[in-house]
Amino acid sequence: MTVVEQGVATITLNRPDAMNAFSGDMRERLLDGLRGVAARDDVGCVVITGAGKAFCAGGDVGSMVALQDENDDTVIGDRVAVSGEILQQLRDIQPPVVAAVNGPAAGAGINLALACDIRLASSAAIFAESFIKIGLVPDWGGFQSLSRLVGTAKAMELMMTGDRIDAAEAFRLGLVNKVFPAQEFSAEVEKFTTRLAAGPRAALAAIKKGVYLGATGSAADVQSFEFETQVELFLSDDAREGMRAFVEKRSPKFGKS
């Protein structure tokens, strides 16, 4: 389910009776939602959140048991493949993608959140790499994203034990950017994301690309990117507006460039 307001596209995982655990075609619908948002020119920020009291409890274990009873592993392969497409779309989409973790995020849920550009957590959020508890390994890119955020030793611990951590501990470890009180969460997410949506979109898209390049590329790659991008943006409408607003001591009003 996707709603666009004030330049913010909110994609909601909508299976609250099952803590938004992935089942059926939910993965495909999430992918379609991201592709649809990417094609719009009125979106400056994307939010992924969950309906009800949870963000996402991971995969539907009941459906996995049914597949095991049929000795069928082909569906699992298909699901992991779609998850990979979602991860790539999250990286390729130009607007910043914010995970609004409103409650428990376990298994695929935590790794979906980690694949987003920024993570905001409610004080009611709980995080768990719970795959080990059903005899599986993390997917949705978790091996890479978690290890980069917390280091290999802590990633090993969280993945090998499946222990839950609360929002405060997730913030301490660097898994989330900000934690807000549960009763204020929706308002704070709206404030943060509308601020991003009002920013200079080309510069935001370039920052997103540059940060990921900086995490994996060489110094030469980064310097080349900085040179080319700064020259490209310098004469843009948003750069002109930003600099004039600075000189005139007023707030800038950026367009879509």
C-alpha positions as a Markdown table, in Angstrom:
| # | Residue | x | y | z |
|---|---|---|---|---|
| 1 | Met | 0.0 | 0.0 | 0.0 |
| 2 | Thr | 1.6 | 3.3 | -1.1 |
| 3 | Val | 0.4 | 6.8 | -0.2 |
| 4 | Val | 2.1 | 10.1 | -1.4 |
| 5 | Glu | 1.8 | 13.2 | 0.7 |
| 6 | Gln | 4.0 | 16.4 | 0.8 |
| 7 | Gly | 6.5 | 14.7 | -1.5 |
| 8 | Val | 6.8 | 11.6 | 0.8 |
| 9 | Ala | 5.8 | 8.2 | -0.5 |
| 10 | Thr | 4.9 | 5.8 | 2.3 |
| 11 | Ile | 4.9 | 2.1 | 1.5 |
| 12 | Thr | 3.2 | 0.1 | 4.2 |
| 13 | Leu | 3.6 | -3.6 | 4.8 |
| 14 | Asn | -0.1 | -4.4 | 5.4 |
| 15 | Arg | -0.6 | -7.7 | 7.2 |
| 16 | Pro | -1.0 | -6.5 | 10.8 |
| 17 | Asp | -2.7 | -9.7 | 12.0 |
| 18 | Ala | 0.6 | -11.6 | 11.3 |
| 19 | Met | 3.0 | -8.8 | 12.3 |
| 20 | Asn | 3.4 | -8.0 | 8.6 |
| 21 | Ala | 5.3 | -11.3 | 8.0 |
| 22 | Phe | 6.0 | -11.8 | 4.3 |
| 23 | Ser | 3.6 | -14.2 | 2.7 |
| 24 | Gly | 2.1 | -14.8 | -0.7 |
| 25 | Asp | 2.9 | -12.0 | -3.1 |
| 26 | Met | 4.0 | -9.4 | -0.5 |
| 27 | Arg | 7.5 | -9.4 | -1.7 |
| 28 | Glu | 6.4 | -8.8 | -5.3 |
| 29 | Arg | 4.0 | -6.1 | -4.2 |
| 30 | Leu | 6.8 | -4.3 | -2.3 |
| 31 | Leu | 9.0 | -4.5 | -5.4 |
| 32 | Asp | 6.2 | -3.1 | -7.5 |
| 33 | Gly | 5.6 | -0.3 | -5.1 |
| 34 | Leu | 9.2 | 0.7 | -5.1 |
| 35 | Arg | 9.3 | 0.6 | -8.9 |
| 36 | Gly | 6.1 | 2.7 | -9.1 |
| 37 | Val | 7.6 | 5.3 | -6.7 |
| 38 | Ala | 10.8 | 5.4 | -8.8 |
| 39 | Ala | 8.8 | 6.4 | -11.8 |
| 40 | Arg | 7.2 | 9.5 | -10.2 |
| 41 | Asp | 8.6 | 13.0 | -10.2 |
| 42 | Asp | 6.7 | 14.2 | -7.2 |
| 43 | Val | 8.5 | 12.1 | -4.6 |
| 44 | Gly | 11.5 | 13.4 | -2.7 |
| 45 | Cys | 11.6 | 10.7 | 0.0 |
| 46 | Val | 10.4 | 7.1 | 0.5 |
| 47 | Val | 9.2 | 5.6 | 3.8 |
| 48 | Ile | 8.8 | 1.9 | 4.4 |
| 49 | Thr | 6.8 | 1.0 | 7.5 |
| 50 | Gly | 4.5 | -1.6 | 8.9 |
| 51 | Ala | 0.7 | -1.6 | 9.7 |
| 52 | Gly | -0.4 | -2.0 | 13.2 |
| 53 | Lys | 2.1 | -2.6 | 16.0 |
| 54 | Ala | 4.9 | -4.3 | 14.1 |
| 55 | Phe | 7.4 | -3.4 | 11.3 |
| 56 | Cys | 7.9 | -6.9 | 9.9 |
| 57 | Ala | 8.2 | -10.2 | 11.7 |
| 58 | Gly | 10.1 | -11.8 | 8.7 |
| 59 | Gly | 8.9 | -14.6 | 6.6 |
| 60 | Asp | 5.7 | -16.6 | 7.3 |
| 61 | Val | 7.1 | -19.8 | 9.0 |
| 62 | Gly | 3.8 | -21.6 | 8.6 |
| 63 | Ser | 4.0 | -21.4 | 4.8 |
| 64 | Met | 7.6 | -22.6 | 5.0 |
| 65 | Val | 6.5 | -25.7 | 6.9 |
| 66 | Ala | 4.0 | -26.4 | 4.2 |
| 67 | Leu | 6.8 | -26.3 | 1.6 |
| 68 | Gln | 8.9 | -28.6 | 3.7 |
| 69 | Asp | 6.1 | -31.1 | 3.9 |
| 70 | Glu | 6.0 | -31.1 | 0.1 |
| 71 | Asn | 9.9 | -31.3 | -0.1 |
| 72 | Asp | 9.7 | -28.1 | -2.2 |
| 73 | Asp | 12.6 | -25.7 | -2.1 |
| 74 | Thr | 12.0 | -23.9 | -5.4 |
| 75 | Val | 9.6 | -21.3 | -3.9 |
| 76 | Ile | 12.2 | -20.4 | -1.3 |
| 77 | Gly | 14.7 | -19.8 | -4.1 |
| 78 | Asp | 12.2 | -17.6 | -5.9 |
| 79 | Arg | 11.5 | -15.6 | -2.7 |
| 80 | Val | 15.2 | -15.0 | -2.1 |
| 81 | Ala | 15.6 | -13.9 | -5.7 |
| 82 | Val | 12.8 | -11.3 | -5.4 |
| 83 | Ser | 14.3 | -10.1 | -2.1 |
| 84 | Gly | 17.5 | -9.5 | -4.0 |
| 85 | Glu | 15.6 | -7.4 | -6.6 |
| 86 | Ile | 14.1 | -5.4 | -3.8 |
| 87 | Leu | 17.5 | -4.7 | -2.4 |
| 88 | Gln | 18.8 | -3.5 | -5.7 |
| 89 | Gln | 15.8 | -1.3 | -6.2 |
| 90 | Leu | 16.3 | 0.3 | -2.8 |
| 91 | Arg | 19.9 | 1.1 | -3.8 |
| 92 | Asp | 19.0 | 2.3 | -7.3 |
| 93 | Ile | 16.0 | 4.5 | -6.4 |
| 94 | Gln | 17.1 | 8.2 | -6.3 |
| 95 | Pro | 15.2 | 9.5 | -3.3 |
| 96 | Pro | 16.4 | 8.6 | 0.2 |
| 97 | Val | 14.6 | 5.6 | 1.6 |
| 98 | Val | 13.7 | 5.7 | 5.3 |
| 99 | Ala | 12.7 | 2.7 | 7.3 |
| 100 | Ala | 10.2 | 3.8 | 10.0 |
| 101 | Val | 10.5 | 0.9 | 12.4 |
| 102 | Asn | 7.4 | 1.2 | 14.4 |
| 103 | Gly | 7.6 | -2.1 | 16.2 |
| 104 | Pro | 9.3 | -5.6 | 16.1 |
| 105 | Ala | 11.6 | -6.2 | 13.1 |
| 106 | Ala | 12.8 | -9.7 | 12.9 |
| 107 | Gly | 14.4 | -11.9 | 10.3 |
| 108 | Ala | 13.7 | -10.5 | 6.9 |
| 109 | Gly | 12.2 | -7.5 | 8.7 |
| 110 | Ile | 15.4 | -6.3 | 10.3 |
| 111 | Asn | 17.4 | -6.9 | 7.1 |
| 112 | Leu | 14.9 | -5.0 | 5.1 |
| 113 | Ala | 15.3 | -2.1 | 7.5 |
| 114 | Leu | 19.1 | -2.3 | 7.3 |
| 115 | Ala | 18.9 | -2.1 | 3.5 |
| 116 | Cys | 17.2 | 1.3 | 3.7 |
| 117 | Asp | 19.3 | 4.5 | 3.6 |
| 118 | Ile | 18.2 | 5.7 | 7.1 |
| 119 | Arg | 16.4 | 4.0 | 9.9 |
| 120 | Leu | 14.1 | 5.7 | 12.5 |
| 121 | Ala | 12.9 | 3.6 | 15.4 |
| 122 | Ser | 10.1 | 3.8 | 17.8 |
| 123 | Ser | 10.9 | 3.1 | 21.4 |
| 124 | Ala | 8.7 | 0.1 | 21.0 |
| 125 | Ala | 10.9 | -1.4 | 18.3 |
| 126 | Ile | 12.6 | -4.7 | 18.8 |
| 127 | Phe | 15.3 | -6.1 | 16.5 |
| 128 | Ala | 16.3 | -9.8 | 16.0 |
| 129 | Glu | 18.3 | -11.7 | 13.4 |
| 130 | Ser | 16.0 | -14.6 | 14.2 |
| 131 | Phe | 16.9 | -16.9 | 11.3 |
| 132 | Ile | 19.0 | -19.2 | 13.5 |
| 133 | Lys | 16.0 | -20.1 | 15.6 |
| 134 | Ile | 14.4 | -21.9 | 12.6 |
| 135 | Gly | 17.7 | -23.4 | 11.4 |
| 136 | Leu | 18.3 | -20.9 | 8.5 |
| 137 | Val | 20.8 | -18.2 | 7.7 |
| 138 | Pro | 20.1 | -14.5 | 7.2 |
| 139 | Asp | 19.1 | -13.2 | 3.8 |
| 140 | Trp | 17.9 | -9.9 | 2.4 |
| 141 | Gly | 21.6 | -8.8 | 2.4 |
| 142 | Gly | 21.9 | -9.1 | 6.1 |
| 143 | Phe | 25.4 | -10.6 | 6.1 |
| 144 | Gln | 26.7 | -7.5 | 4.4 |
| 145 | Ser | 24.6 | -4.7 | 6.0 |
| 146 | Leu | 24.8 | -5.9 | 9.6 |
| 147 | Ser | 28.5 | -6.6 | 9.4 |
| 148 | Arg | 29.3 | -3.2 | 8.0 |
| 149 | Leu | 27.2 | -1.5 | 10.7 |
| 150 | Val | 28.4 | -3.3 | 13.8 |
| 151 | Gly | 31.5 | -5.2 | 12.8 |
| 152 | Thr | 32.0 | -8.9 | 12.3 |
| 153 | Ala | 32.2 | -9.9 | 15.9 |
| 154 | Lys | 28.9 | -8.4 | 16.9 |
| 155 | Ala | 27.3 | -9.5 | 13.7 |
| 156 | Met | 28.4 | -13.1 | 14.5 |
| 157 | Glu | 26.8 | -12.8 | 17.9 |
| 158 | Leu | 23.5 | -11.4 | 16.8 |
| 159 | Met | 23.2 | -13.9 | 14.0 |
| 160 | Met | 24.4 | -17.0 | 15.9 |
| 161 | Thr | 22.2 | -16.3 | 19.0 |
| 162 | Gly | 19.2 | -14.6 | 17.4 |
| 163 | Asp | 18.9 | -12.6 | 20.5 |
| 164 | Arg | 16.5 | -9.6 | 20.6 |
| 165 | Ile | 17.7 | -6.1 | 21.2 |
| 166 | Asp | 15.6 | -3.1 | 22.0 |
| 167 | Ala | 15.6 | 0.3 | 20.3 |
| 168 | Ala | 18.1 | 1.8 | 22.7 |
| 169 | Glu | 20.6 | -0.9 | 22.1 |
| 170 | Ala | 20.1 | -0.8 | 18.4 |
| 171 | Phe | 20.9 | 3.0 | 18.5 |
| 172 | Arg | 24.0 | 2.3 | 20.6 |
| 173 | Leu | 25.2 | -0.2 | 18.0 |
| 174 | Gly | 24.5 | 2.1 | 15.1 |
| 175 | Leu | 21.7 | 0.1 | 13.6 |
| 176 | Val | 19.3 | 3.0 | 13.7 |
| 177 | Asn | 19.8 | 6.7 | 13.3 |
| 178 | Lys | 17.2 | 8.0 | 15.7 |
| 179 | Val | 14.8 | 6.7 | 18.4 |
| 180 | Phe | 11.6 | 8.5 | 19.2 |
| 181 | Pro | 9.0 | 7.8 | 21.9 |
| 182 | Ala | 6.3 | 5.5 | 20.6 |
| 183 | Gln | 3.6 | 8.1 | 21.2 |
| 184 | Glu | 5.4 | 10.7 | 19.1 |
| 185 | Phe | 6.8 | 8.3 | 16.5 |
| 186 | Ser | 4.5 | 9.1 | 13.6 |
| 187 | Ala | 4.8 | 12.8 | 14.0 |
| 188 | Glu | 8.6 | 12.7 | 14.2 |
| 189 | Val | 8.8 | 10.5 | 11.2 |
| 190 | Glu | 6.6 | 12.9 | 9.2 |
| 191 | Lys | 8.7 | 15.9 | 10.3 |
| 192 | Phe | 12.0 | 14.1 | 9.4 |
| 193 | Thr | 10.9 | 12.8 | 6.0 |
| 194 | Thr | 9.1 | 16.0 | 4.8 |
| 195 | Arg | 12.3 | 17.8 | 5.6 |
| 196 | Leu | 14.2 | 15.4 | 3.3 |
| 197 | Ala | 11.5 | 15.6 | 0.6 |
| 198 | Ala | 11.8 | 19.4 | 0.6 |
| 199 | Gly | 15.6 | 19.3 | -0.1 |
| 200 | Pro | 17.4 | 19.6 | -3.4 |
| 201 | Arg | 16.6 | 16.2 | -5.0 |
| 202 | Ala | 19.6 | 16.0 | -7.4 |
| 203 | Ala | 22.0 | 16.7 | -4.5 |
| 204 | Leu | 20.3 | 14.2 | -2.2 |
| 205 | Ala | 20.4 | 11.5 | -4.9 |
| 206 | Ala | 24.1 | 12.3 | -5.5 |
| 207 | Ile | 24.8 | 12.1 | -1.7 |
| 208 | Lys | 23.1 | 8.7 | -1.6 |
| 209 | Lys | 25.2 | 7.4 | -4.5 |
| 210 | Gly | 28.4 | 9.0 | -3.1 |
| 211 | Val | 28.0 | 7.5 | 0.4 |
| 212 | Tyr | 27.6 | 4.0 | -1.0 |
| 213 | Leu | 30.5 | 4.5 | -3.3 |
| 214 | Gly | 32.6 | 5.8 | -0.4 |
| 215 | Ala | 31.9 | 2.7 | 1.6 |
| 216 | Thr | 33.2 | 0.3 | -1.1 |
| 217 | Gly | 35.1 | 2.3 | -3.7 |
| 218 | Ser | 38.7 | 3.5 | -3.9 |
| 219 | Ala | 39.8 | 7.0 | -3.0 |
| 220 | Ala | 40.3 | 7.7 | -6.7 |
| 221 | Asp | 36.7 | 6.6 | -7.4 |
| 222 | Val | 35.4 | 8.9 | -4.7 |
| 223 | Gln | 37.5 | 11.9 | -5.8 |
| 224 | Ser | 36.4 | 11.4 | -9.4 |
| 225 | Phe | 32.7 | 11.2 | -8.4 |
| 226 | Glu | 33.0 | 14.4 | -6.2 |
| 227 | Phe | 34.7 | 16.3 | -9.1 |
| 228 | Glu | 32.1 | 15.3 | -11.7 |
| 229 | Thr | 29.1 | 15.7 | -9.5 |
| 230 | Gln | 30.1 | 19.1 | -8.0 |
| 231 | Val | 30.6 | 20.5 | -11.5 |
| 232 | Glu | 27.3 | 19.1 | -12.7 |
| 233 | Leu | 25.3 | 20.5 | -9.8 |
| 234 | Phe | 27.0 | 23.9 | -9.5 |
| 235 | Leu | 24.9 | 25.7 | -12.1 |
| 236 | Ser | 21.7 | 23.9 | -11.3 |
| 237 | Asp | 18.6 | 25.8 | -10.2 |
| 238 | Asp | 18.7 | 24.3 | -6.7 |
| 239 | Ala | 22.4 | 25.3 | -6.2 |
| 240 | Arg | 21.6 | 28.8 | -7.4 |
| 241 | Glu | 18.6 | 29.0 | -5.1 |
| 242 | Gly | 20.5 | 27.6 | -2.1 |
| 243 | Met | 23.4 | 30.0 | -2.5 |
| 244 | Arg | 21.2 | 33.1 | -3.0 |
| 245 | Ala | 19.1 | 32.1 | 0.0 |
| 246 | Phe | 22.3 | 31.8 | 2.1 |
| 247 | Val | 23.5 | 35.2 | 1.0 |
| 248 | Glu | 20.1 | 36.7 | 1.6 |
| 249 | Lys | 19.7 | 35.0 | 5.0 |
| 250 | Arg | 16.5 | 33.2 | 4.2 |
| 251 | Ser | 15.3 | 29.6 | 3.9 |
| 252 | Pro | 15.8 | 28.1 | 0.4 |
| 253 | Lys | 12.9 | 26.9 | -1.6 |
| 254 | Phe | 14.2 | 24.0 | -3.7 |
| 255 | Gly | 12.5 | 22.7 | -6.8 |
| 256 | Lys | 12.8 | 19.3 | -8.4 |
| 257 | Ser | 16.2 | 19.7 | -10.0 |
